[in-house]
Amino acid sequence: MILENLRSAFEALAANRLRSVLTLLGVMIGVFAVTTTVSLGAIATAGITGQLQAFGNQALFITPNEDNPASTAFSDADIDALSRLPVSVLRQRSVRGVARAGTEEASLVLNGVTANAPQVDRTIKLARGRYFSEDEDRRAAPVMVLSADAREALFPSDPNPVGREVSVTVGSSRTFYTVIGAKEPLTGAFSFAASASADVPLQTLYQVYPSVTRGEYPFLPLTVSLERDLGDIEAQVGAVLARRRGADTFRIQTIEGALTLFKTITTILQAVLGGIGAVSLLVGGIGILNIMLVSVTERTREIGLRKALGARKGVILQQFLIEAVALTVVGGLIGLAAAIGTLYLAVALVPFLDQVVLSPFTVLLGLFVSVVTGIVFGVWPASRAANLSPIEALRYE
């Protein structure tokens, strides 16, 4: 009897193809939305987590506490005190100017950094040339290392600008620098932070631009030796700065903290977008309810005839429930297929997404929701059909 009801259900749906397709759209969109949002959250979390951990799972980032008016920029004395710990500290100041190379011109951020920048900032990888040395930093050599975006803007037809000259104008000051290196493009999650910039020795920045105050730093990036415990070093850094500056004048950020914040954000987004998907499922369920009520009305005489021939109430109930569930399951399967295709497309197009993460739980959840939607919104029409009086049904016109 179940097989007969299945055959009858699919014949009824096939007889009204357009109506059936329009009805299952709501379920399809809902399952697609829920599956896509949950999976994209997992994919984004996995991708960015991998990128950030590869960059600095042993890194600290210290900033002044903006909520404390007494908080000031960090000083050379602060860095000297921190340098007694097993950490590497990067001194960095920046100015913005206009760079010119031949006929090309571009806005440029000029970063004055110490020669240990590649050891502290693990995103620095050279495509051409070399980084400047400590000696070049001490004697304020007019050399620079271009970012990939700056190289593209100033030397669009020259992949190797090493040895070329670039003039940088900051205010009324114009200085010529010799390019000694060019960085590789930022990849993955860091590609969104890419900009036209150039690294120059910190002493060069101080010498060329006297308006830049020496020995003041708005933030401090630190790296910790891999064999050290990051939690212990963080506590020691905090103790050193608390003695020097006060306990409430700075903030220490770690990759773990950034990851926790990111996961919180993605969870909230998943909940919001998943809620929108749930609304789509509700709309789809109401569509199922409507179409099944119409179907019961259209087939009243058929129901009366079957009951007159001995069909039991449970058989009629089963038939219409199967029709409702069949609609939602087909819609759910199409929604899942569309979601999987979207996930693969997103991973192919977004730089920091590395692999498709689709848990079996998510797939089963989509199918389960489809079945439950069919049952919940199909019970009333099916019950109504099963409770029809055979005599009244046969007299129905």
One Martini backbone bead per residue (centre of mass of N, CA, C, O) as a GRO file, in nm:
protein
  397
    1MET     BB    1   0.055   0.064  -0.018
    2ILE     BB    2   0.290   0.258  -0.013
    3LEU     BB    3   0.370   0.232  -0.311
    4GLU     BB    4   0.097   0.327  -0.419
    5ASN     BB    5   0.111   0.608  -0.282
    6LEU     BB    6   0.366   0.701  -0.419
    7ARG     BB    7   0.265   0.684  -0.707
    8SER     BB    8   0.020   0.871  -0.666
    9ALA     BB    9   0.175   1.121  -0.570
   10PHE     BB   10   0.358   1.162  -0.825
   11GLU     BB   11   0.124   1.184  -1.026
   12ALA     BB   12  -0.004   1.436  -0.900
   13LEU     BB   13   0.247   1.621  -0.932
   14ALA     BB   14   0.286   1.578  -1.244
   15ALA     BB   15   0.002   1.701  -1.325
   16ASN     BB   16   0.128   1.973  -1.156
   17ARG     BB   17   0.409   2.106  -1.222
   18LEU     BB   18   0.405   2.414  -1.180
   19ARG     BB   19   0.279   2.410  -0.901
   20SER     BB   20   0.498   2.237  -0.768
   21VAL     BB   21   0.743   2.418  -0.825
   22LEU     BB   22   0.637   2.676  -0.681
   23THR     BB   23   0.605   2.536  -0.401
   24LEU     BB   24   0.918   2.436  -0.362
   25LEU     BB   25   1.078   2.705  -0.356
   26GLY     BB   26   1.069   2.777  -0.056
   27VAL     BB   27   1.224   2.527   0.042
   28MET     BB   28   1.473   2.561  -0.132
   29ILE     BB   29   1.560   2.839  -0.022
   30GLY     BB   30   1.579   2.762   0.275
   31VAL     BB   31   1.789   2.533   0.252
   32PHE     BB   32   1.999   2.700   0.107
   33ALA     BB   33   2.039   2.918   0.325
   34VAL     BB   34   2.115   2.740   0.565
   35THR     BB   35   2.349   2.579   0.437
   36THR     BB   36   2.523   2.817   0.339
   37THR     BB   37   2.566   2.976   0.604
   38VAL     BB   38   2.688   2.752   0.776
   39SER     BB   39   2.920   2.676   0.578
   40LEU     BB   40   3.051   2.955   0.535
   41GLY     BB   41   3.130   2.994   0.826
   42ALA     BB   42   3.321   2.747   0.837
   43ILE     BB   43   3.504   2.829   0.601
   44ALA     BB   44   3.595   3.108   0.704
   45THR     BB   45   3.713   3.014   0.971
   46ALA     BB   46   3.923   2.818   0.854
   47GLY     BB   47   4.072   3.014   0.664
   48ILE     BB   48   4.146   3.247   0.867
   49THR     BB   49   4.280   3.076   1.078
   50GLY     BB   50   4.512   2.976   0.900
   51GLN     BB   51   4.626   3.252   0.822
   52LEU     BB   52   4.678   3.370   1.108
   53GLN     BB   53   4.855   3.137   1.216
   54ALA     BB   54   5.074   3.161   0.998
   55PHE     BB   55   5.150   3.455   1.077
   56GLY     BB   56   5.078   3.470   1.431
   57ASN     BB   57   5.089   3.242   1.677
   58GLN     BB   58   5.357   3.430   1.795
   59ALA     BB   59   5.184   3.707   1.846
   60LEU     BB   60   5.189   4.061   1.924
   61PHE     BB   61   4.960   4.349   1.993
   62ILE     BB   62   5.024   4.688   2.081
   63THR     BB   63   4.806   4.931   2.237
   64PRO     BB   64   4.656   5.190   2.325
   65ASN     BB   65   4.418   5.308   2.552
   66GLU     BB   66   4.150   5.491   2.439
   67ASP     BB   67   3.986   5.510   2.723
   68ASN     BB   68   4.259   5.648   2.819
   69PRO     BB   69   4.380   5.968   2.842
   70ALA     BB   70   4.677   5.879   2.959
   71SER     BB   71   4.740   5.751   2.701
   72THR     BB   72   5.033   5.678   2.510
   73ALA     BB   73   5.282   5.650   2.333
   74PHE     BB   74   5.546   5.473   2.253
   75SER     BB   75   5.883   5.407   2.348
   76ASP     BB   76   6.211   5.330   2.351
   77ALA     BB   77   6.206   5.245   2.647
   78ASP     BB   78   5.989   5.033   2.617
   79ILE     BB   79   6.141   4.858   2.410
   80ASP     BB   80   6.393   4.804   2.579
   81ALA     BB   81   6.239   4.651   2.801
   82LEU     BB   82   6.116   4.429   2.611
   83SER     BB   83   6.397   4.322   2.490
   84ARG     BB   84   6.460   4.139   2.749
   85LEU     BB   85   6.281   3.963   2.618
   86PRO     BB   86   6.171   3.685   2.410
   87VAL     BB   87   6.156   3.930   2.179
   88SER     BB   88   6.036   4.102   1.884
   89VAL     BB   89   6.063   4.445   1.789
   90LEU     BB   90   5.879   4.695   1.607
   91ARG     BB   91   5.969   4.982   1.448
   92GLN     BB   92   5.708   5.231   1.349
   93ARG     BB   93   5.656   5.468   1.081
   94SER     BB   94   5.432   5.704   0.900
   95VAL     BB   95   5.379   5.832   0.565
   96ARG     BB   96   5.221   6.044   0.321
   97GLY     BB   97   5.243   6.033  -0.044
   98VAL     BB   98   5.399   6.103  -0.363
   99ALA     BB   99   5.479   5.895  -0.633
  100ARG     BB  100   5.757   5.880  -0.879
  101ALA     BB  101   5.803   5.705  -1.211
  102GLY     BB  102   5.842   5.885  -1.443
  103THR     BB  103   5.505   5.883  -1.557
  104GLU     BB  104   5.437   5.770  -1.285
  105GLU     BB  105   5.165   5.783  -1.033
  106ALA     BB  106   5.131   5.757  -0.662
  107SER     BB  107   4.999   5.674  -0.380
  108LEU     BB  108   5.199   5.666  -0.065
  109VAL     BB  109   5.316   5.457   0.190
  110LEU     BB  110   5.565   5.539   0.429
  111ASN     BB  111   5.769   5.299   0.593
  112GLY     BB  112   5.933   5.319   0.896
  113VAL     BB  113   6.179   5.067   0.962
  114THR     BB  114   6.334   4.812   1.077
  115ALA     BB  115   6.542   4.543   0.976
  116ASN     BB  116   6.338   4.323   1.136
  117ALA     BB  117   6.065   4.303   0.981
  118PRO     BB  118   6.067   4.007   0.854
  119GLN     BB  119   6.065   3.871   1.147
  120VAL     BB  120   5.789   4.005   1.246
  121ASP     BB  121   5.667   4.022   0.950
  122ARG     BB  122   5.534   3.738   0.779
  123THR     BB  123   5.429   3.887   0.506
  124ILE     BB  124   5.722   3.926   0.422
  125LYS     BB  125   5.796   3.879   0.072
  126LEU     BB  126   6.031   3.837  -0.177
  127ALA     BB  127   6.057   3.876  -0.533
  128ARG     BB  128   6.282   4.107  -0.519
  129GLY     BB  129   6.577   4.128  -0.400
  130ARG     BB  130   6.604   4.317  -0.093
  131TYR     BB  131   6.665   4.402   0.225
  132PHE     BB  132   6.751   4.608   0.453
  133SER     BB  133   6.996   4.698   0.669
  134GLU     BB  134   7.131   4.805   0.961
  135ASP     BB  135   7.334   4.993   0.830
  136GLU     BB  136   7.126   5.149   0.654
  137ASP     BB  137   6.970   5.250   0.897
  138ARG     BB  138   7.194   5.407   1.051
  139ARG     BB  139   7.272   5.586   0.769
  140ALA     BB  140   7.018   5.667   0.611
  141ALA     BB  141   6.932   5.523   0.356
  142PRO     BB  142   6.792   5.577   0.018
  143VAL     BB  143   6.585   5.319   0.053
  144MET     BB  144   6.354   5.067  -0.100
  145VAL     BB  145   6.052   4.865  -0.049
  146LEU     BB  146   5.813   4.735  -0.244
  147SER     BB  147   5.510   4.678  -0.302
  148ALA     BB  148   5.309   4.524  -0.523
  149ASP     BB  149   5.126   4.773  -0.577
  150ALA     BB  150   5.355   4.979  -0.623
  151ARG     BB  151   5.492   4.834  -0.858
  152GLU     BB  152   5.241   4.840  -1.045
  153ALA     BB  153   5.204   5.157  -1.045
  154LEU     BB  154   5.518   5.243  -1.123
  155PHE     BB  155   5.588   4.939  -1.282
  156PRO     BB  156   5.391   4.789  -1.505
  157SER     BB  157   5.642   4.680  -1.716
  158ASP     BB  158   5.826   4.605  -1.445
  159PRO     BB  159   5.909   4.329  -1.245
  160ASN     BB  160   6.218   4.470  -1.205
  161PRO     BB  161   6.299   4.764  -1.009
  162VAL     BB  162   6.580   4.722  -0.944
  163GLY     BB  163   6.758   5.042  -0.937
  164ARG     BB  164   6.540   5.229  -0.932
  165GLU     BB  165   6.375   5.543  -0.923
  166VAL     BB  166   6.206   5.727  -0.651
  167SER     BB  167   5.982   5.985  -0.591
  168VAL     BB  168   5.896   6.161  -0.280
  169THR     BB  169   5.611   6.354  -0.175
  170VAL     BB  170   5.605   6.551   0.133
  171GLY     BB  171   5.467   6.810   0.086
  172SER     BB  172   5.769   6.997   0.027
  173SER     BB  173   5.911   6.717   0.017
  174ARG     BB  174   6.178   6.581  -0.193
  175THR     BB  175   6.269   6.232  -0.255
  176PHE     BB  176   6.520   5.997  -0.339
  177TYR     BB  177   6.492   5.650  -0.427
  178THR     BB  178   6.620   5.320  -0.407
  179VAL     BB  179   6.547   5.021  -0.538
  180ILE     BB  180   6.599   4.688  -0.364
  181GLY     BB  181   6.287   4.588  -0.355
  182ALA     BB  182   6.014   4.336  -0.387
  183LYS     BB  183   5.712   4.226  -0.310
  184GLU     BB  184   5.488   4.009  -0.256
  185PRO     BB  185   5.181   3.934  -0.270
  186LEU     BB  186   4.913   3.929  -0.096
  187THR     BB  187   4.740   3.667   0.066
  188GLY     BB  188   4.441   3.593   0.130
  189ALA     BB  189   4.329   3.765   0.400
  190PHE     BB  190   4.556   4.000   0.331
  191SER     BB  191   4.462   4.119   0.051
  192PHE     BB  192   4.265   4.344   0.175
  193ALA     BB  193   4.535   4.511   0.291
  194ALA     BB  194   4.632   4.612   0.039
  195SER     BB  195   4.895   4.851  -0.067
  196ALA     BB  196   5.059   5.138  -0.148
  197SER     BB  197   5.396   5.073  -0.053
  198ALA     BB  198   5.697   5.152   0.153
  199ASP     BB  199   6.011   5.056   0.273
  200VAL     BB  200   6.211   5.227   0.514
  201PRO     BB  201   6.433   5.347   0.699
  202LEU     BB  202   6.381   5.496   0.994
  203GLN     BB  203   6.617   5.706   0.983
  204THR     BB  204   6.529   5.822   0.714
  205LEU     BB  205   6.259   5.934   0.803
  206TYR     BB  206   6.371   6.124   1.019
  207GLN     BB  207   6.564   6.290   0.833
  208VAL     BB  208   6.357   6.379   0.604
  209TYR     BB  209   6.117   6.399   0.843
  210PRO     BB  210   6.106   6.609   1.111
  211SER     BB  211   5.794   6.584   1.195
  212VAL     BB  212   5.882   6.316   1.298
  213THR     BB  213   5.875   6.177   1.594
  214ARG     BB  214   6.098   6.060   1.796
  215GLY     BB  215   6.022   5.775   1.985
  216GLU     BB  216   5.723   5.728   1.858
  217TYR     BB  217   5.455   5.473   1.899
  218PRO     BB  218   5.129   5.360   1.819
  219PHE     BB  219   5.263   5.066   1.793
  220LEU     BB  220   5.340   4.705   1.880
  221PRO     BB  221   5.509   4.455   1.729
  222LEU     BB  222   5.535   4.102   1.820
  223THR     BB  223   5.760   3.828   1.863
  224VAL     BB  224   5.776   3.479   1.949
  225SER     BB  225   5.927   3.224   2.038
  226LEU     BB  226   5.832   2.900   1.969
  227GLU     BB  227   5.940   2.775   2.255
  228ARG     BB  228   5.742   2.961   2.379
  229ASP     BB  229   5.502   3.081   2.597
  230LEU     BB  230   5.262   3.302   2.522
  231GLY     BB  231   5.126   3.350   2.796
  232ASP     BB  232   5.381   3.424   2.955
  233ILE     BB  233   5.474   3.658   2.775
  234GLU     BB  234   5.222   3.830   2.805
  235ALA     BB  235   5.254   3.869   3.109
  236GLN     BB  236   5.534   4.006   3.099
  237VAL     BB  237   5.458   4.242   2.920
  238GLY     BB  238   5.240   4.353   3.107
  239ALA     BB  239   5.425   4.403   3.353
  240VAL     BB  240   5.623   4.601   3.225
  241LEU     BB  241   5.410   4.816   3.130
  242ALA     BB  242   5.278   4.863   3.408
  243ARG     BB  243   5.531   4.982   3.546
  244ARG     BB  244   5.575   5.218   3.331
  245ARG     BB  245   5.245   5.314   3.260
  246GLY     BB  246   5.020   5.133   3.349
  247ALA     BB  247   4.756   4.908   3.347
  248ASP     BB  248   4.542   5.119   3.168
  249THR     BB  249   4.738   5.200   2.886
  250PHE     BB  250   4.690   4.911   2.748
  251ARG     BB  251   4.688   4.661   2.476
  252ILE     BB  252   4.665   4.304   2.421
  253GLN     BB  253   4.701   4.125   2.120
  254THR     BB  254   4.591   3.824   1.969
  255ILE     BB  255   4.511   3.575   1.764
  256GLU     BB  256   4.304   3.446   1.952
  257GLY     BB  257   4.134   3.700   1.988
  258ALA     BB  258   4.065   3.740   1.689
  259LEU     BB  259   3.930   3.463   1.652
  260THR     BB  260   3.707   3.497   1.860
  261LEU     BB  261   3.578   3.742   1.728
  262PHE     BB  262   3.523   3.612   1.452
  263LYS     BB  263   3.345   3.379   1.555
  264THR     BB  264   3.128   3.560   1.673
  265ILE     BB  265   3.047   3.699   1.411
  266THR     BB  266   2.976   3.441   1.246
  267THR     BB  267   2.756   3.342   1.438
  268ILE     BB  268   2.568   3.582   1.407
  269LEU     BB  269   2.536   3.565   1.100
  270GLN     BB  270   2.425   3.278   1.095
  271ALA     BB  271   2.173   3.339   1.263
  272VAL     BB  272   2.049   3.555   1.082
  273LEU     BB  273   2.052   3.398   0.808
  274GLY     BB  274   1.908   3.150   0.919
  275GLY     BB  275   1.647   3.303   0.987
  276ILE     BB  276   1.582   3.372   0.695
  277GLY     BB  277   1.563   3.077   0.607
  278ALA     BB  278   1.329   3.006   0.801
  279VAL     BB  279   1.126   3.195   0.666
  280SER     BB  280   1.132   3.049   0.395
  281LEU     BB  281   1.024   2.783   0.511
  282LEU     BB  282   0.757   2.897   0.609
  283VAL     BB  283   0.657   2.985   0.333
  284GLY     BB  284   0.679   2.703   0.209
  285GLY     BB  285   0.481   2.567   0.408
  286ILE     BB  286   0.235   2.737   0.327
  287GLY     BB  287   0.239   2.639   0.036
  288ILE     BB  288   0.185   2.345   0.103
  289LEU     BB  289  -0.081   2.386   0.249
  290ASN     BB  290  -0.230   2.512   0.011
  291ILE     BB  291  -0.191   2.287  -0.206
  292MET     BB  292  -0.323   2.057  -0.036
  293LEU     BB  293  -0.602   2.184  -0.008
  294VAL     BB  294  -0.655   2.197  -0.310
  295SER     BB  295  -0.619   1.895  -0.362
  296VAL     BB  296  -0.849   1.799  -0.183
  297THR     BB  297  -1.073   1.952  -0.332
  298GLU     BB  298  -1.022   1.828  -0.621
  299ARG     BB  299  -1.034   1.510  -0.477
  300THR     BB  300  -1.303   1.439  -0.338
  301ARG     BB  301  -1.427   1.215  -0.514
  302GLU     BB  302  -1.185   1.023  -0.498
  303ILE     BB  303  -1.197   0.984  -0.193
  304GLY     BB  304  -1.486   0.876  -0.182
  305LEU     BB  305  -1.436   0.627  -0.362
  306ARG     BB  306  -1.214   0.494  -0.190
  307LYS     BB  307  -1.387   0.469   0.069
  308ALA     BB  308  -1.617   0.302  -0.065
  309LEU     BB  309  -1.393   0.066  -0.140
  310GLY     BB  310  -1.220   0.057   0.163
  311ALA     BB  311  -1.054   0.287   0.246
  312ARG     BB  312  -0.872   0.392   0.489
  313LYS     BB  313  -0.787   0.656   0.677
  314GLY     BB  314  -0.473   0.598   0.682
  315VAL     BB  315  -0.435   0.588   0.373
  316ILE     BB  316  -0.520   0.879   0.309
  317LEU     BB  317  -0.321   1.016   0.496
  318GLN     BB  318  -0.066   0.896   0.366
  319GLN     BB  319  -0.094   1.009   0.080
  320PHE     BB  320  -0.083   1.321   0.154
  321LEU     BB  321   0.182   1.313   0.309
  322ILE     BB  322   0.358   1.216   0.078
  323GLU     BB  323   0.315   1.460  -0.102
  324ALA     BB  324   0.430   1.672   0.091
  325VAL     BB  325   0.711   1.540   0.135
  326ALA     BB  326   0.796   1.524  -0.159
  327LEU     BB  327   0.809   1.826  -0.208
  328THR     BB  328   1.021   1.896   0.017
  329VAL     BB  329   1.247   1.700  -0.066
  330VAL     BB  330   1.294   1.806  -0.347
  331GLY     BB  331   1.355   2.095  -0.254
  332GLY     BB  332   1.591   2.016  -0.067
  333LEU     BB  333   1.777   1.886  -0.282
  334ILE     BB  334   1.803   2.137  -0.458
  335GLY     BB  335   1.914   2.321  -0.234
  336LEU     BB  336   2.169   2.152  -0.177
  337ALA     BB  337   2.290   2.163  -0.460
  338ALA     BB  338   2.309   2.473  -0.472
  339ALA     BB  339   2.487   2.506  -0.220
  340ILE     BB  340   2.732   2.342  -0.313
  341GLY     BB  341   2.789   2.512  -0.566
  342THR     BB  342   2.832   2.779  -0.409
  343LEU     BB  343   3.072   2.689  -0.234
  344TYR     BB  344   3.269   2.627  -0.466
  345LEU     BB  345   3.259   2.912  -0.586
  346ALA     BB  346   3.360   3.067  -0.337
  347VAL     BB  347   3.636   2.923  -0.314
  348ALA     BB  348   3.731   3.008  -0.606
  349LEU     BB  349   3.699   3.338  -0.555
  350VAL     BB  350   3.806   3.343  -0.263
  351PRO     BB  351   4.120   3.370  -0.138
  352PHE     BB  352   4.082   3.266   0.186
  353LEU     BB  353   3.945   3.015   0.065
  354ASP     BB  354   4.042   2.670   0.060
  355GLN     BB  355   3.780   2.490   0.153
  356VAL     BB  356   3.527   2.272   0.166
  357VAL     BB  357   3.272   2.287   0.430
  358LEU     BB  358   3.068   1.984   0.470
  359SER     BB  359   2.870   1.859   0.687
  360PRO     BB  360   2.666   1.597   0.752
  361PHE     BB  361   2.483   1.753   0.944
  362THR     BB  362   2.389   1.968   0.741
  363VAL     BB  363   2.259   1.777   0.539
  364LEU     BB  364   2.066   1.635   0.738
  365LEU     BB  365   1.925   1.893   0.827
  366GLY     BB  366   1.801   1.964   0.554
  367LEU     BB  367   1.635   1.701   0.525
  368PHE     BB  368   1.484   1.713   0.793
  369VAL     BB  369   1.342   1.983   0.745
  370SER     BB  370   1.188   1.892   0.496
  371VAL     BB  371   1.022   1.669   0.628
  372VAL     BB  372   0.896   1.834   0.859
  373THR     BB  373   0.752   2.037   0.680
  374GLY     BB  374   0.570   1.832   0.540
  375ILE     BB  375   0.432   1.725   0.795
  376VAL     BB  376   0.329   1.983   0.934
  377PHE     BB  377   0.181   2.100   0.654
  378GLY     BB  378   0.024   1.807   0.588
  379VAL     BB  379  -0.170   1.715   0.816
  380TRP     BB  380  -0.430   1.874   0.778
  381PRO     BB  381  -0.505   1.798   0.486
  382ALA     BB  382  -0.490   1.491   0.538
  383SER     BB  383  -0.703   1.487   0.763
  384ARG     BB  384  -0.930   1.606   0.596
  385ALA     BB  385  -0.938   1.378   0.390
  386ALA     BB  386  -0.978   1.136   0.595
  387ASN     BB  387  -1.264   1.276   0.718
  388LEU     BB  388  -1.430   1.228   0.491
  389SER     BB  389  -1.734   1.169   0.367
  390PRO     BB  390  -1.829   0.955   0.130
  391ILE     BB  391  -2.105   1.080   0.057
  392GLU     BB  392  -2.019   1.380   0.036
  393ALA     BB  393  -1.788   1.331  -0.171
  394LEU     BB  394  -1.972   1.207  -0.403
  395ARG     BB  395  -2.157   1.483  -0.412
  396TYR     BB  396  -1.926   1.641  -0.516
  397GLU     BB  397  -1.863   1.927  -0.759
   0.00000   0.00000   0.00000
